[in-house]
Amino acid sequence: MAVTAALPSRLAHTDRDRVLITPEGVALPMTVASRGARAGALLLDFTFLTIVFIVITIALVSLAGGLAALLSRLDTVGSEAPAALQLVVVVWIITSFLLRYAWFLGFELGPRGATPGKRLTGIRIAARDGGRLTAEMVIARNLLRDIELFLPIAFIASAGADSTPAWLTATGWFAIFLLFPFFNRDRLRAGDVIAGTWVVEAPRRKLEAPVALPAPTQGPQYRFTEAELAVYGEYELQTLERILREDRNPALAAVQTAIAGKINRQDGAEDPRAFLEAYYGELRARLEAGMRMGRRKVDKHTWED
């Protein structure tokens, strides 16, 4: 079962640094996104959405004007012209509703796990168990956002704008959910708790200096196929670098077992370090070749062009 823990003091930089243990047993260093970055990303996304809504509204108003003029030239009588305009309004409502959900769901289910606002602030969505981000997770966290932000508006609309109890209820509701990230160490909002997600920093990184590998020996020579190397990305490579540098036998054996199991290899258990050194060398060469071609595999799930 995957768990998260604080980084050792010699590796920690802030109180937001974490180590995520993936289902394969590989430790990935992560940094939880700050509350300010999350708020900024949401503000940017709502700004972008507002711009898109304005463009759609202008387009539909122009369409409605053209439709009204056409019906006028055709001497249409009765209620056909108002009905046509009502249809345009309905189309606007449906389009706006679908766009608001498609914006967050589409981008967060994409390979980057981030909306444009999150990408600009350098953060992304991740599953807290280290597995793949699923549609159920993304849908759950976005449905909870409606409850967090928009349900108080329904309180006021149903009770009337002059209703003091409605305003007090809405204010209390906002306060509970807006302050929720301040009362847990991982800055989770309620939607993240329900969905099993968190928001982490996703800065662009360069590969560190390679580990100094020893000259080949007469022992077993390990070679890996493209499919076996395609399993992991830069995060996993950097974790493997750290483990090889620390050179602790229990950690080497555990990681060798995890990687061998993931790529369906039966060898390497007799000399975990030699196996990991060979895998590290070939994986690094593959990732560097991809970067020269303009493609980066950030982690085992995410490609960037």
KEFIDREN-313863 format. One record per residue (C-alpha): residue number from 1; residue in one letter; chain; x, y, z. Coordinates in nm, 2 decimals, m for minus. Layout:
// KEFIDREN-313863
<rec pos="NUM" code="a" unit="A" px="X" py="Y" pz="Z"/>
...
// end
This chain:
// KEFIDREN-313863
<rec pos="1" code="m" unit="A" px="0.00" py="0.00" pz="0.00"/>
<rec pos="2" code="a" unit="A" px="0.13" py="0.34" pz="m0.09"/>
<rec pos="3" code="v" unit="A" px="0.21" py="0.59" pz="0.18"/>
<rec pos="4" code="t" unit="A" px="0.36" py="0.94" pz="0.20"/>
<rec pos="5" code="a" unit="A" px="0.61" py="1.06" pz="0.45"/>
<rec pos="6" code="a" unit="A" px="0.82" py="1.36" pz="0.52"/>
<rec pos="7" code="l" unit="A" px="1.16" py="1.38" pz="0.36"/>
<rec pos="8" code="p" unit="A" px="1.47" py="1.32" pz="0.58"/>
<rec pos="9" code="s" unit="A" px="1.60" py="1.64" pz="0.73"/>
<rec pos="10" code="r" unit="A" px="1.91" py="1.64" pz="0.51"/>
<rec pos="11" code="l" unit="A" px="1.69" py="1.63" pz="0.19"/>
<rec pos="12" code="a" unit="A" px="1.40" py="1.85" pz="0.30"/>
<rec pos="13" code="h" unit="A" px="1.39" py="2.21" pz="0.18"/>
<rec pos="14" code="t" unit="A" px="1.04" py="2.32" pz="0.29"/>
<rec pos="15" code="d" unit="A" px="0.76" py="2.17" pz="0.50"/>
<rec pos="16" code="r" unit="A" px="0.58" py="2.09" pz="0.17"/>
<rec pos="17" code="d" unit="A" px="0.84" py="1.83" pz="0.06"/>
<rec pos="18" code="r" unit="A" px="0.71" py="1.47" pz="0.06"/>
<rec pos="19" code="v" unit="A" px="0.82" py="1.12" pz="m0.05"/>
<rec pos="20" code="l" unit="A" px="0.55" py="0.92" pz="m0.24"/>
<rec pos="21" code="i" unit="A" px="0.58" py="0.55" pz="m0.24"/>
<rec pos="22" code="t" unit="A" px="0.43" py="0.42" pz="m0.56"/>
<rec pos="23" code="p" unit="A" px="0.25" py="0.08" pz="m0.60"/>
<rec pos="24" code="e" unit="A" px="0.57" py="m0.05" pz="m0.75"/>
<rec pos="25" code="g" unit="A" px="0.76" py="0.04" pz="m0.44"/>
<rec pos="26" code="v" unit="A" px="0.96" py="0.33" pz="m0.59"/>
<rec pos="27" code="a" unit="A" px="1.00" py="0.64" pz="m0.38"/>
<rec pos="28" code="l" unit="A" px="0.93" py="0.97" pz="m0.56"/>
<rec pos="29" code="p" unit="A" px="1.01" py="1.30" pz="m0.41"/>
<rec pos="30" code="m" unit="A" px="0.72" py="1.55" pz="m0.44"/>
<rec pos="31" code="t" unit="A" px="0.65" py="1.90" pz="m0.33"/>
<rec pos="32" code="v" unit="A" px="0.29" py="1.99" pz="m0.23"/>
<rec pos="33" code="a" unit="A" px="0.17" py="2.30" pz="m0.41"/>
<rec pos="34" code="s" unit="A" px="0.14" py="2.61" pz="m0.20"/>
<rec pos="35" code="r" unit="A" px="m0.21" py="2.76" pz="m0.13"/>
<rec pos="36" code="g" unit="A" px="m0.11" py="3.07" pz="m0.32"/>
<rec pos="37" code="a" unit="A" px="m0.02" py="2.88" pz="m0.63"/>
<rec pos="38" code="r" unit="A" px="m0.35" py="2.69" pz="m0.62"/>
<rec pos="39" code="a" unit="A" px="m0.55" py="3.01" pz="m0.57"/>
<rec pos="40" code="g" unit="A" px="m0.36" py="3.17" pz="m0.85"/>
<rec pos="41" code="a" unit="A" px="m0.42" py="2.88" pz="m1.08"/>
<rec pos="42" code="l" unit="A" px="m0.80" py="2.88" pz="m1.01"/>
<rec pos="43" code="l" unit="A" px="m0.81" py="3.26" pz="m1.07"/>
<rec pos="44" code="l" unit="A" px="m0.63" py="3.22" pz="m1.41"/>
<rec pos="45" code="d" unit="A" px="m0.86" py="2.93" pz="m1.52"/>
<rec pos="46" code="f" unit="A" px="m1.17" py="3.14" pz="m1.43"/>
<rec pos="47" code="t" unit="A" px="m1.02" py="3.43" pz="m1.62"/>
<rec pos="48" code="f" unit="A" px="m0.96" py="3.22" pz="m1.93"/>
<rec pos="49" code="l" unit="A" px="m1.31" py="3.07" pz="m1.90"/>
<rec pos="50" code="t" unit="A" px="m1.46" py="3.42" pz="m1.88"/>
<rec pos="51" code="i" unit="A" px="m1.28" py="3.52" pz="m2.19"/>
<rec pos="52" code="v" unit="A" px="m1.41" py="3.21" pz="m2.37"/>
<rec pos="53" code="f" unit="A" px="m1.76" py="3.27" pz="m2.24"/>
<rec pos="54" code="i" unit="A" px="m1.75" py="3.63" pz="m2.38"/>
<rec pos="55" code="v" unit="A" px="m1.64" py="3.51" pz="m2.72"/>
<rec pos="56" code="i" unit="A" px="m1.91" py="3.25" pz="m2.73"/>
<rec pos="57" code="t" unit="A" px="m2.17" py="3.51" pz="m2.62"/>
<rec pos="58" code="i" unit="A" px="m2.06" py="3.75" pz="m2.89"/>
<rec pos="59" code="a" unit="A" px="m2.08" py="3.48" pz="m3.15"/>
<rec pos="60" code="l" unit="A" px="m2.43" py="3.37" pz="m3.04"/>
<rec pos="61" code="v" unit="A" px="m2.56" py="3.72" pz="m3.02"/>
<rec pos="62" code="s" unit="A" px="m2.44" py="3.78" pz="m3.37"/>
<rec pos="63" code="l" unit="A" px="m2.60" py="3.46" pz="m3.48"/>
<rec pos="64" code="a" unit="A" px="m2.93" py="3.56" pz="m3.31"/>
<rec pos="65" code="g" unit="A" px="m2.92" py="3.90" pz="m3.48"/>
<rec pos="66" code="g" unit="A" px="m2.86" py="3.74" pz="m3.82"/>
<rec pos="67" code="l" unit="A" px="m3.14" py="3.49" pz="m3.75"/>
<rec pos="68" code="a" unit="A" px="m3.38" py="3.77" pz="m3.65"/>
<rec pos="69" code="a" unit="A" px="m3.30" py="3.97" pz="m3.96"/>
<rec pos="70" code="l" unit="A" px="m3.34" py="3.66" pz="m4.18"/>
<rec pos="71" code="l" unit="A" px="m3.68" py="3.59" pz="m4.03"/>
<rec pos="72" code="s" unit="A" px="m3.78" py="3.95" pz="m4.07"/>
<rec pos="73" code="r" unit="A" px="m3.69" py="3.95" pz="m4.44"/>
<rec pos="74" code="l" unit="A" px="m3.90" py="3.63" pz="m4.48"/>
<rec pos="75" code="d" unit="A" px="m4.20" py="3.81" pz="m4.32"/>
<rec pos="76" code="t" unit="A" px="m4.22" py="3.54" pz="m4.06"/>
<rec pos="77" code="v" unit="A" px="m4.52" py="3.59" pz="m3.84"/>
<rec pos="78" code="g" unit="A" px="m4.64" py="3.46" pz="m3.51"/>
<rec pos="79" code="s" unit="A" px="m4.40" py="3.34" pz="m3.24"/>
<rec pos="80" code="e" unit="A" px="m4.14" py="3.18" pz="m3.47"/>
<rec pos="81" code="a" unit="A" px="m3.89" py="3.46" pz="m3.43"/>
<rec pos="82" code="p" unit="A" px="m3.90" py="3.47" pz="m3.05"/>
<rec pos="83" code="a" unit="A" px="m3.88" py="3.10" pz="m3.04"/>
<rec pos="84" code="a" unit="A" px="m3.57" py="3.10" pz="m3.26"/>
<rec pos="85" code="l" unit="A" px="m3.41" py="3.36" pz="m3.02"/>
<rec pos="86" code="q" unit="A" px="m3.50" py="3.14" pz="m2.72"/>
<rec pos="87" code="l" unit="A" px="m3.33" py="2.85" pz="m2.89"/>
<rec pos="88" code="v" unit="A" px="m3.01" py="3.06" pz="m2.92"/>
<rec pos="89" code="v" unit="A" px="m3.03" py="3.14" pz="m2.55"/>
<rec pos="90" code="v" unit="A" px="m3.08" py="2.77" pz="m2.46"/>
<rec pos="91" code="v" unit="A" px="m2.78" py="2.68" pz="m2.68"/>
<rec pos="92" code="w" unit="A" px="m2.57" py="2.95" pz="m2.49"/>
<rec pos="93" code="i" unit="A" px="m2.67" py="2.80" pz="m2.15"/>
<rec pos="94" code="i" unit="A" px="m2.59" py="2.44" pz="m2.25"/>
<rec pos="95" code="t" unit="A" px="m2.26" py="2.54" pz="m2.41"/>
<rec pos="96" code="s" unit="A" px="m2.16" py="2.74" pz="m2.11"/>
<rec pos="97" code="f" unit="A" px="m2.24" py="2.45" pz="m1.87"/>
<rec pos="98" code="l" unit="A" px="m2.05" py="2.20" pz="m2.08"/>
<rec pos="99" code="l" unit="A" px="m1.75" py="2.42" pz="m2.13"/>
<rec pos="100" code="r" unit="A" px="m1.71" py="2.49" pz="m1.76"/>
<rec pos="101" code="y" unit="A" px="m1.69" py="2.11" pz="m1.69"/>
<rec pos="102" code="a" unit="A" px="m1.50" py="2.02" pz="m2.00"/>
<rec pos="103" code="w" unit="A" px="m1.24" py="2.27" pz="m1.92"/>
<rec pos="104" code="f" unit="A" px="m1.13" py="2.12" pz="m1.59"/>
<rec pos="105" code="l" unit="A" px="m1.21" py="1.75" pz="m1.68"/>
<rec pos="106" code="g" unit="A" px="m1.05" py="1.76" pz="m2.02"/>
<rec pos="107" code="f" unit="A" px="m0.72" py="1.93" pz="m1.91"/>
<rec pos="108" code="e" unit="A" px="m0.68" py="1.74" pz="m1.58"/>
<rec pos="109" code="l" unit="A" px="m0.74" py="1.40" pz="m1.75"/>
<rec pos="110" code="g" unit="A" px="m0.48" py="1.49" pz="m2.01"/>
<rec pos="111" code="p" unit="A" px="m0.12" py="1.37" pz="m2.00"/>
<rec pos="112" code="r" unit="A" px="0.00" py="1.67" pz="m1.80"/>
<rec pos="113" code="g" unit="A" px="m0.28" py="1.65" pz="m1.53"/>
<rec pos="114" code="a" unit="A" px="m0.31" py="2.03" pz="m1.53"/>
<rec pos="115" code="t" unit="A" px="m0.54" py="2.30" pz="m1.66"/>
<rec pos="116" code="p" unit="A" px="m0.37" py="2.60" pz="m1.83"/>
<rec pos="117" code="g" unit="A" px="m0.39" py="2.79" pz="m1.50"/>
<rec pos="118" code="k" unit="A" px="m0.21" py="2.51" pz="m1.32"/>
<rec pos="119" code="r" unit="A" px="0.05" py="2.48" pz="m1.59"/>
<rec pos="120" code="l" unit="A" px="0.13" py="2.86" pz="m1.58"/>
<rec pos="121" code="t" unit="A" px="0.17" py="2.83" pz="m1.20"/>
<rec pos="122" code="g" unit="A" px="0.38" py="2.52" pz="m1.22"/>
<rec pos="123" code="i" unit="A" px="0.15" py="2.27" pz="m1.05"/>
<rec pos="124" code="r" unit="A" px="m0.05" py="1.96" pz="m1.15"/>
<rec pos="125" code="i" unit="A" px="m0.29" py="1.70" pz="m1.01"/>
<rec pos="126" code="a" unit="A" px="m0.16" py="1.37" pz="m0.88"/>
<rec pos="127" code="a" unit="A" px="m0.31" py="1.06" pz="m0.72"/>
<rec pos="128" code="r" unit="A" px="m0.22" py="1.03" pz="m0.36"/>
<rec pos="129" code="d" unit="A" px="m0.16" py="0.65" pz="m0.39"/>
<rec pos="130" code="g" unit="A" px="0.10" py="0.70" pz="m0.66"/>
<rec pos="131" code="g" unit="A" px="m0.11" py="0.53" pz="m0.92"/>
<rec pos="132" code="r" unit="A" px="m0.27" py="0.67" pz="m1.24"/>
<rec pos="133" code="l" unit="A" px="m0.50" py="0.97" pz="m1.21"/>
<rec pos="134" code="t" unit="A" px="m0.85" py="0.83" pz="m1.30"/>
<rec pos="135" code="a" unit="A" px="m1.16" py="0.99" pz="m1.45"/>
<rec pos="136" code="e" unit="A" px="m1.35" py="0.91" pz="m1.12"/>
<rec pos="137" code="m" unit="A" px="m1.09" py="1.11" pz="m0.92"/>
<rec pos="138" code="v" unit="A" px="m1.11" py="1.41" pz="m1.15"/>
<rec pos="139" code="i" unit="A" px="m1.49" py="1.41" pz="m1.17"/>
<rec pos="140" code="a" unit="A" px="m1.52" py="1.38" pz="m0.79"/>
<rec pos="141" code="r" unit="A" px="m1.29" py="1.67" pz="m0.72"/>
<rec pos="142" code="n" unit="A" px="m1.46" py="1.90" pz="m0.97"/>
<rec pos="143" code="l" unit="A" px="m1.81" py="1.81" pz="m0.86"/>
<rec pos="144" code="l" unit="A" px="m1.70" py="1.90" pz="m0.50"/>
<rec pos="145" code="r" unit="A" px="m1.59" py="2.24" pz="m0.63"/>
<rec pos="146" code="d" unit="A" px="m1.95" py="2.32" pz="m0.73"/>
<rec pos="147" code="i" unit="A" px="m2.06" py="2.23" pz="m0.38"/>
<rec pos="148" code="e" unit="A" px="m1.78" py="2.44" pz="m0.23"/>
<rec pos="149" code="l" unit="A" px="m1.83" py="2.75" pz="m0.44"/>
<rec pos="150" code="f" unit="A" px="m2.17" py="2.76" pz="m0.60"/>
<rec pos="151" code="l" unit="A" px="m2.41" py="2.60" pz="m0.35"/>
<rec pos="152" code="p" unit="A" px="m2.41" py="2.92" pz="m0.13"/>
<rec pos="153" code="i" unit="A" px="m2.53" py="3.11" pz="m0.43"/>
<rec pos="154" code="a" unit="A" px="m2.83" py="2.87" pz="m0.44"/>
<rec pos="155" code="f" unit="A" px="m2.90" py="2.95" pz="m0.07"/>
<rec pos="156" code="i" unit="A" px="m2.92" py="3.32" pz="m0.15"/>
<rec pos="157" code="a" unit="A" px="m3.12" py="3.27" pz="m0.47"/>
<rec pos="158" code="s" unit="A" px="m3.38" py="3.05" pz="m0.31"/>
<rec pos="159" code="a" unit="A" px="m3.42" py="3.27" pz="0.00"/>
<rec pos="160" code="g" unit="A" px="m3.39" py="3.61" pz="m0.16"/>
<rec pos="161" code="a" unit="A" px="m3.11" py="3.86" pz="m0.17"/>
<rec pos="162" code="d" unit="A" px="m3.25" py="4.04" pz="0.13"/>
<rec pos="163" code="s" unit="A" px="m3.25" py="3.73" pz="0.35"/>
<rec pos="164" code="t" unit="A" px="m3.01" py="3.77" pz="0.64"/>
<rec pos="165" code="p" unit="A" px="m3.01" py="3.39" pz="0.74"/>
<rec pos="166" code="a" unit="A" px="m2.93" py="3.30" pz="0.38"/>
<rec pos="167" code="w" unit="A" px="m2.63" py="3.54" pz="0.37"/>
<rec pos="168" code="l" unit="A" px="m2.51" py="3.41" pz="0.71"/>
<rec pos="169" code="t" unit="A" px="m2.54" py="3.05" pz="0.59"/>
<rec pos="170" code="a" unit="A" px="m2.36" py="3.13" pz="0.26"/>
<rec pos="171" code="t" unit="A" px="m2.08" py="3.31" pz="0.45"/>
<rec pos="172" code="g" unit="A" px="m2.03" py="3.02" pz="0.69"/>
<rec pos="173" code="w" unit="A" px="m2.03" py="2.77" pz="0.41"/>
<rec pos="174" code="f" unit="A" px="m1.77" py="2.97" pz="0.21"/>
<rec pos="175" code="a" unit="A" px="m1.56" py="3.01" pz="0.53"/>
<rec pos="176" code="i" unit="A" px="m1.56" py="2.63" pz="0.60"/>
<rec pos="177" code="f" unit="A" px="m1.44" py="2.53" pz="0.26"/>
<rec pos="178" code="l" unit="A" px="m1.21" py="2.82" pz="0.18"/>
<rec pos="179" code="l" unit="A" px="m1.03" py="2.76" pz="0.51"/>
<rec pos="180" code="f" unit="A" px="m1.02" py="2.38" pz="0.47"/>
<rec pos="181" code="p" unit="A" px="m0.67" py="2.38" pz="0.31"/>
<rec pos="182" code="f" unit="A" px="m0.53" py="2.57" pz="0.61"/>
<rec pos="183" code="f" unit="A" px="m0.61" py="2.28" pz="0.85"/>
<rec pos="184" code="n" unit="A" px="m0.43" py="1.99" pz="0.69"/>
<rec pos="185" code="r" unit="A" px="m0.06" py="1.96" pz="0.62"/>
<rec pos="186" code="d" unit="A" px="m0.10" py="1.87" pz="0.25"/>
<rec pos="187" code="r" unit="A" px="m0.31" py="2.18" pz="0.17"/>
<rec pos="188" code="l" unit="A" px="m0.59" py="1.96" pz="0.05"/>
<rec pos="189" code="r" unit="A" px="m0.93" py="2.10" pz="m0.03"/>
<rec pos="190" code="a" unit="A" px="m1.24" py="1.89" pz="0.04"/>
<rec pos="191" code="g" unit="A" px="m1.26" py="1.77" pz="m0.32"/>
<rec pos="192" code="d" unit="A" px="m0.90" py="1.63" pz="m0.29"/>
<rec pos="193" code="v" unit="A" px="m0.99" py="1.45" pz="0.03"/>
<rec pos="194" code="i" unit="A" px="m1.29" py="1.28" pz="m0.14"/>
<rec pos="195" code="a" unit="A" px="m1.12" py="1.21" pz="m0.47"/>
<rec pos="196" code="g" unit="A" px="m0.79" py="1.08" pz="m0.33"/>
<rec pos="197" code="t" unit="A" px="m0.58" py="1.35" pz="m0.51"/>
<rec pos="198" code="w" unit="A" px="m0.34" py="1.62" pz="m0.42"/>
<rec pos="199" code="v" unit="A" px="m0.19" py="1.91" pz="m0.61"/>
<rec pos="200" code="v" unit="A" px="0.19" py="1.91" pz="m0.64"/>
<rec pos="201" code="e" unit="A" px="0.45" py="2.13" pz="m0.80"/>
<rec pos="202" code="a" unit="A" px="0.56" py="2.03" pz="m1.15"/>
<rec pos="203" code="p" unit="A" px="0.86" py="2.24" pz="m1.24"/>
<rec pos="204" code="r" unit="A" px="1.06" py="2.18" pz="m1.55"/>
<rec pos="205" code="r" unit="A" px="1.37" py="1.99" pz="m1.45"/>
<rec pos="206" code="k" unit="A" px="1.70" py="1.91" pz="m1.61"/>
<rec pos="207" code="l" unit="A" px="1.86" py="1.57" pz="m1.55"/>
<rec pos="208" code="e" unit="A" px="2.12" py="1.57" pz="m1.28"/>
<rec pos="209" code="a" unit="A" px="2.48" py="1.48" pz="m1.35"/>
<rec pos="210" code="p" unit="A" px="2.49" py="1.11" pz="m1.42"/>
<rec pos="211" code="v" unit="A" px="2.60" py="0.87" pz="m1.15"/>
<rec pos="212" code="a" unit="A" px="2.96" py="0.75" pz="m1.20"/>
<rec pos="213" code="l" unit="A" px="2.92" py="0.39" pz="m1.31"/>
<rec pos="214" code="p" unit="A" px="3.21" py="0.14" pz="m1.27"/>
<rec pos="215" code="a" unit="A" px="3.38" py="m0.02" pz="m1.57"/>
<rec pos="216" code="p" unit="A" px="3.20" py="m0.33" pz="m1.70"/>
<rec pos="217" code="t" unit="A" px="3.30" py="m0.65" pz="m1.52"/>
<rec pos="218" code="q" unit="A" px="3.30" py="m1.01" pz="m1.62"/>
<rec pos="219" code="g" unit="A" px="2.97" py="m1.07" pz="m1.44"/>
<rec pos="220" code="p" unit="A" px="2.62" py="m1.08" pz="m1.59"/>
<rec pos="221" code="q" unit="A" px="2.56" py="m0.82" pz="m1.87"/>
<rec pos="222" code="y" unit="A" px="2.21" py="m0.69" pz="m1.84"/>
<rec pos="223" code="r" unit="A" px="2.03" py="m0.55" pz="m2.15"/>
<rec pos="224" code="f" unit="A" px="1.68" py="m0.40" pz="m2.16"/>
<rec pos="225" code="t" unit="A" px="1.43" py="m0.37" pz="m2.43"/>
<rec pos="226" code="e" unit="A" px="1.25" py="m0.05" pz="m2.54"/>
<rec pos="227" code="a" unit="A" px="0.93" py="m0.17" pz="m2.37"/>
<rec pos="228" code="e" unit="A" px="1.12" py="m0.23" pz="m2.04"/>
<rec pos="229" code="l" unit="A" px="1.27" py="0.11" pz="m2.05"/>
<rec pos="230" code="a" unit="A" px="0.95" py="0.29" pz="m2.15"/>
<rec pos="231" code="v" unit="A" px="0.80" py="0.21" pz="m1.81"/>
<rec pos="232" code="y" unit="A" px="0.97" py="0.49" pz="m1.62"/>
<rec pos="233" code="g" unit="A" px="1.05" py="0.86" pz="m1.66"/>
<rec pos="234" code="e" unit="A" px="1.27" py="1.14" pz="m1.51"/>
<rec pos="235" code="y" unit="A" px="1.12" py="1.13" pz="m1.16"/>
<rec pos="236" code="e" unit="A" px="1.20" py="0.76" pz="m1.13"/>
<rec pos="237" code="l" unit="A" px="1.54" py="0.80" pz="m1.28"/>
<rec pos="238" code="q" unit="A" px="1.63" py="1.07" pz="m1.03"/>
<rec pos="239" code="t" unit="A" px="1.51" py="0.84" pz="m0.75"/>
<rec pos="240" code="l" unit="A" px="1.73" py="0.56" pz="m0.89"/>
<rec pos="241" code="e" unit="A" px="2.03" py="0.80" pz="m0.90"/>
<rec pos="242" code="r" unit="A" px="1.98" py="0.89" pz="m0.53"/>
<rec pos="243" code="i" unit="A" px="1.96" py="0.52" pz="m0.43"/>
<rec pos="244" code="l" unit="A" px="2.27" py="0.43" pz="m0.63"/>
<rec pos="245" code="r" unit="A" px="2.46" py="0.72" pz="m0.47"/>
<rec pos="246" code="e" unit="A" px="2.35" py="0.62" pz="m0.12"/>
<rec pos="247" code="d" unit="A" px="2.46" py="0.26" pz="m0.19"/>
<rec pos="248" code="r" unit="A" px="2.25" py="0.10" pz="0.08"/>
<rec pos="249" code="n" unit="A" px="2.21" py="m0.27" pz="0.02"/>
<rec pos="250" code="p" unit="A" px="1.85" py="m0.31" pz="0.16"/>
<rec pos="251" code="a" unit="A" px="1.73" py="m0.02" pz="m0.05"/>
<rec pos="252" code="l" unit="A" px="1.91" py="m0.15" pz="m0.36"/>
<rec pos="253" code="a" unit="A" px="1.75" py="m0.49" pz="m0.32"/>
<rec pos="254" code="a" unit="A" px="1.40" py="m0.35" pz="m0.26"/>
<rec pos="255" code="v" unit="A" px="1.42" py="m0.12" pz="m0.57"/>
<rec pos="256" code="q" unit="A" px="1.56" py="m0.40" pz="m0.79"/>
<rec pos="257" code="t" unit="A" px="1.28" py="m0.63" pz="m0.69"/>
<rec pos="258" code="a" unit="A" px="1.02" py="m0.35" pz="m0.76"/>
<rec pos="259" code="i" unit="A" px="1.17" py="m0.27" pz="m1.11"/>
<rec pos="260" code="a" unit="A" px="1.22" py="m0.63" pz="m1.20"/>
<rec pos="261" code="g" unit="A" px="0.86" py="m0.71" pz="m1.11"/>
<rec pos="262" code="k" unit="A" px="0.73" py="m0.41" pz="m1.30"/>
<rec pos="263" code="i" unit="A" px="0.91" py="m0.51" pz="m1.62"/>
<rec pos="264" code="n" unit="A" px="0.86" py="m0.88" pz="m1.58"/>
<rec pos="265" code="r" unit="A" px="1.23" py="m0.97" pz="m1.54"/>
<rec pos="266" code="q" unit="A" px="1.34" py="m1.27" pz="m1.34"/>
<rec pos="267" code="d" unit="A" px="1.71" py="m1.19" pz="m1.32"/>
<rec pos="268" code="g" unit="A" px="1.92" py="m0.95" pz="m1.12"/>
<rec pos="269" code="a" unit="A" px="1.84" py="m1.05" pz="m0.77"/>
<rec pos="270" code="e" unit="A" px="2.18" py="m1.20" pz="m0.71"/>
<rec pos="271" code="d" unit="A" px="2.35" py="m0.86" pz="m0.78"/>
<rec pos="272" code="p" unit="A" px="2.10" py="m0.58" pz="m0.74"/>
<rec pos="273" code="r" unit="A" px="2.34" py="m0.30" pz="m0.79"/>
<rec pos="274" code="a" unit="A" px="2.47" py="m0.43" pz="m1.12"/>
<rec pos="275" code="f" unit="A" px="2.12" py="m0.47" pz="m1.24"/>
<rec pos="276" code="l" unit="A" px="2.02" py="m0.12" pz="m1.13"/>
<rec pos="277" code="e" unit="A" px="2.34" py="0.03" pz="m1.28"/>
<rec pos="278" code="a" unit="A" px="2.26" py="m0.13" pz="m1.61"/>
<rec pos="279" code="y" unit="A" px="1.90" py="m0.02" pz="m1.60"/>
<rec pos="280" code="y" unit="A" px="2.00" py="0.33" pz="m1.49"/>
<rec pos="281" code="g" unit="A" px="2.25" py="0.37" pz="m1.78"/>
<rec pos="282" code="e" unit="A" px="2.01" py="0.26" pz="m2.05"/>
<rec pos="283" code="l" unit="A" px="1.71" py="0.45" pz="m1.91"/>
<rec pos="284" code="r" unit="A" px="1.91" py="0.77" pz="m1.89"/>
<rec pos="285" code="a" unit="A" px="2.03" py="0.73" pz="m2.25"/>
<rec pos="286" code="r" unit="A" px="1.68" py="0.68" pz="m2.36"/>
<rec pos="287" code="l" unit="A" px="1.54" py="0.98" pz="m2.18"/>
<rec pos="288" code="e" unit="A" px="1.82" py="1.21" pz="m2.30"/>
<rec pos="289" code="a" unit="A" px="1.76" py="1.09" pz="m2.66"/>
<rec pos="290" code="g" unit="A" px="1.39" py="1.18" pz="m2.62"/>
<rec pos="291" code="m" unit="A" px="1.48" py="1.53" pz="m2.49"/>
<rec pos="292" code="r" unit="A" px="1.70" py="1.59" pz="m2.79"/>
<rec pos="293" code="m" unit="A" px="1.40" py="1.51" pz="m3.00"/>
<rec pos="294" code="g" unit="A" px="1.19" py="1.76" pz="m2.80"/>
<rec pos="295" code="r" unit="A" px="1.00" py="1.51" pz="m2.59"/>
<rec pos="296" code="r" unit="A" px="1.03" py="1.46" pz="m2.21"/>
<rec pos="297" code="k" unit="A" px="0.89" py="1.18" pz="m2.00"/>
<rec pos="298" code="v" unit="A" px="0.84" py="1.36" pz="m1.67"/>
<rec pos="299" code="d" unit="A" px="0.74" py="1.05" pz="m1.49"/>
<rec pos="300" code="k" unit="A" px="0.59" py="0.71" pz="m1.56"/>
<rec pos="301" code="h" unit="A" px="0.25" py="0.86" pz="m1.66"/>
<rec pos="302" code="t" unit="A" px="0.34" py="1.20" pz="m1.82"/>
<rec pos="303" code="w" unit="A" px="0.50" py="1.30" pz="m2.15"/>
<rec pos="304" code="e" unit="A" px="0.57" py="1.66" pz="m2.24"/>
<rec pos="305" code="d" unit="A" px="0.64" py="1.79" pz="m2.59"/>
// end
